Amino acid sequence: MGLLEGKTALITGASRGIGKALAERFADEGANLILTDLFYDENAKALEADLSAKGVKVKMYASDASKFDDAQKLVDEAMKDFDGIHILVNNAGITRDTLLLRMTEEQWDMVINVNLKSAFNLTKAVQRTMIKQREGSIINMSSVVGVGGNAGQANYSASKAGMIGFTKSVAKELGSRSIRCNAIAPGFILTEMTDKLGEDVKKAWADQIPLRRGGTADEVAKVAVFLGSDLSSYVSGQVVQVCGAMMT
Ligand code: NAD
């Protein structure tokens, strides 16, 4: 029996990278899946078909996680197709990296809205369902730069640090309803997001990591399975760093 049998998970930004790896692992563990991304395109349809072939119920929705009304509409729509939502993964995220001297207001607002406001939007949208179920695990995809900061990423680091404060507050507020909330802080993970960095930058990152390599999306997904499952039934309000000891 899979670790997530009988559970339904909502994962935002699931069409590629870490979100896609999470969807694959969660399906392997028996979870039904409500997946979102900005577009419902051929790639999304193919992912839906691949995951459904694992024997779980999967539906992908086009939904902008940074928009409050989209999140509410998504959950209303999904509740027509699924019996509940037991796991929420706030994974959708973007970068607009540049030094503070050059950072525009638009670059700041976009990153805060997509990375941080989205976690508020989706948590608000699922909280009634989770409270009624008296069960829920919320996982927020933060980052080690939300813990330690990073030059050239003031907007991104602030959004990821904000997610940590949000995680701890939700854990304290909804704990009495048996809802847990944790953050994952990945380090340098090899996905399309980090692929756009130059080879020299990627090598410099790897050289600073005690495990001497970037992580894989699946290595993040395995931690999300733990946090989503009953294996972590007494773990809440925590930040789990998945970074090869980079931030220690
Ligand atoms: P990615 O760019 O490969 O994938 C992000 C996905 O989110 C994409 O499919 C994108 O279309 C989707 N998305 C973007 N804006 C959205 C929106 N408004 N609504 C819905 N979906 C949206 O990124 P990734 O590397 O897989 O990162 C996933 C998460 O992990 C992000 O929150 C990122 O900040 C975080 N993270 C990544 C790394 C890393 O090294 N890759 C490290 C730390 C944290």
Residues whose N, C-alpha, C, O or C-beta is under 5 A from the ligand:
A	BS01	NAD	G13 A14 S15 R16 G17 I18 G19 T36 D37 L38 S63 D64 A65 S66 N91 A92 G93 I94 V114 M141 S142 S143 P186 G187 F188 I189 T191 E192 M193 T194
